[in-house]
């Protein structure tokens, strides 16, 4: 993610304007003719998820 995009994303998060994009679905063929669907998040959504995980994980960590 580029610096400009990172700044824009941070501003969206601070102003509560961030909205995740729809997840892309891709079908993976399985044996017997069935299809398994995978959801693929955008890079921006993955960055936000990882950031939230870093903030929330220590708060809800069991033990320690």
C-alpha positions as CSV (number, residue, x, y, z in Angstrom):
1,X,0.0,0.0,0.0
2,X,1.4,3.4,-1.0
3,X,1.9,6.3,1.5
4,X,-0.9,8.4,-0.1
5,X,-3.4,5.5,0.0
6,X,-2.3,4.7,3.6
7,X,-3.0,8.4,4.6
8,X,-6.4,8.3,2.9
9,X,-7.3,5.1,4.6
10,X,-6.3,6.4,8.0
11,X,-8.4,9.6,7.4
12,X,-11.4,7.4,6.5
13,X,-11.0,5.4,9.6
14,X,-10.7,8.4,11.9
15,X,-13.8,10.1,10.4
16,X,-15.8,6.8,10.4
17,X,-16.2,7.1,6.6
18,X,-14.5,3.7,5.9
19,X,-16.8,1.1,4.3
20,X,-15.5,-2.3,3.3
21,X,-15.9,-3.3,-0.3
22,X,-17.9,-6.4,-1.2
23,X,-15.9,-9.6,-1.0
24,X,-15.1,-11.2,-4.4
25,X,-16.1,-14.8,-4.7
26,X,-14.2,-17.4,-6.7
27,X,-15.4,-21.0,-7.3
28,X,-12.9,-23.8,-6.8
29,X,-13.9,-27.0,-8.5
30,X,-14.0,-30.1,-6.3
31,X,-14.4,-33.8,-6.9
32,X,-17.8,-34.9,-7.9
33,X,-18.6,-31.7,-9.8
34,X,-19.2,-29.6,-6.7
35,X,-17.8,-26.1,-6.3
36,X,-16.2,-24.6,-3.2
37,X,-16.6,-20.8,-3.0
38,X,-13.8,-18.7,-1.6
39,X,-14.2,-15.1,-0.4
40,X,-11.3,-12.7,-1.4
41,X,-11.1,-9.4,0.5
42,X,-9.5,-6.3,-1.0
43,X,-6.1,-5.2,0.2
44,X,-7.6,-2.2,2.0
45,X,-9.9,-4.4,3.9
46,X,-7.1,-6.8,4.8
47,X,-5.0,-3.9,6.1
48,X,-7.8,-2.7,8.3
49,X,-8.5,-6.2,9.6
50,X,-4.8,-6.7,10.5
51,X,-4.6,-3.3,12.2
52,X,-7.7,-4.0,14.3
53,X,-6.3,-7.4,15.2
54,X,-3.1,-5.8,16.5
55,X,-5.1,-3.3,18.6
56,X,-7.8,-5.7,19.9
57,X,-5.8,-8.9,20.5
58,X,-3.9,-7.7,23.6
59,X,-7.2,-6.4,25.1
60,X,-9.0,-9.7,24.8
61,X,-6.0,-12.0,25.3
62,X,-6.8,-14.7,27.8
63,X,-4.3,-15.2,30.6
64,X,-1.0,-13.3,30.7
